[in-house]
Amino acid sequence: MSHWINIRGNLYDLSIPRVMGIINVTPDSFYEGSRYSDVDDLMRAVEKMVSEGADIIDIGAFSSRPGAALVSESEEKNRLTRALEVIRKHFPKIILSVDTCRASIAEWVVLQYGVDIINDISGGRADEKMYATIARLQVPYIIMHMRGTPADMQQYANYRNVTQEVIYELSECLYHARYAGINDIIIDPGFGFAKTLEQNYELLANLETFRVMGLPLLIGISRKSMVYKLLNIQPEQALNGTTAAHMVALMKGAAILRVHDVCAAKEAIKIFEAIRKAKSLNQR
């Protein structure tokens, strides 16, 4: 399925899967390898991701791991300031996404630093001003599925049919976003957010069902507990499992992989594209 989004007035093609590199400017992200509080470490990490072919860099200033407490708006702003000033100075052309649930933060990062995409794990439910703000800014908006907040979300993992209910709840968010005037929308099923391990794999198994929404699909599986708990390992050991899950997601329609390990994800996409090309040739 062909998808395009508007980035800085230019159409950006998502028919070829893209890689979004994760940069967490937090002290408590679940995966230690994605935490960057030192400016030099941050620069090295972004430089490595860019050199390995990252299409987008996603910056988060608060942890969304299960049980995580919400940081204050001022602290979120301070963390983002340090990261965005450095990244924009040294990598002015890289597409930047900021992971935030706050409309005020979204508006500030777009106007102050030219951030290209807003990635909202609450899907607009955490801040009633978010939809109107994104519509006014006219930047692409990632709507992720979650119930509750990171602090309490696992209490709400009670589904009769997780795939159907996640699509339905995302569709509700999509309706309000469209009504507000948001044009460019990406959806994220929210792996690990108010889902049990088994529910995560049910979602992955049924991922092609999300095509009914007609929107680009972002997948955030990288080194998550659905991988390392299943394999009885630590997040630091979960690259192989992550890559296996990424290939499944690609085969089922993922347009963006949100990852800690850019090189491995790019290699998975290259193999996927070779398979897709071969299949296309055989169908002629």
Secondary structure as GFF3:
##gff-version 3
##sequence-region A 1 284
A	DSSP	beta_strand	4	7	.	.	.	ID=ss1
A	DSSP	beta_strand	10	13	.	.	.	ID=ss2
A	DSSP	beta_strand	18	24	.	.	.	ID=ss3
A	DSSP	three_ten_helix	32	34	.	.	.	ID=ss4
A	DSSP	alpha_helix	39	51	.	.	.	ID=ss5
A	DSSP	beta_strand	56	60	.	.	.	ID=ss6
A	DSSP	alpha_helix	73	90	.	.	.	ID=ss7
A	DSSP	beta_strand	95	99	.	.	.	ID=ss8
A	DSSP	alpha_helix	103	113	.	.	.	ID=ss9
A	DSSP	beta_strand	117	120	.	.	.	ID=ss10
A	DSSP	alpha_helix	130	137	.	.	.	ID=ss11
A	DSSP	beta_strand	141	144	.	.	.	ID=ss12
A	DSSP	three_ten_helix	153	156	.	.	.	ID=ss13
A	DSSP	alpha_helix	162	180	.	.	.	ID=ss14
A	DSSP	beta_strand	185	188	.	.	.	ID=ss15
A	DSSP	alpha_helix	197	205	.	.	.	ID=ss16
A	DSSP	three_ten_helix	207	213	.	.	.	ID=ss17
A	DSSP	beta_strand	218	219	.	.	.	ID=ss18
A	DSSP	alpha_helix	225	228	.	.	.	ID=ss19
A	DSSP	three_ten_helix	235	237	.	.	.	ID=ss20
A	DSSP	alpha_helix	239	251	.	.	.	ID=ss21
A	DSSP	beta_strand	256	259	.	.	.	ID=ss22
A	DSSP	alpha_helix	262	282	.	.	.	ID=ss23
###
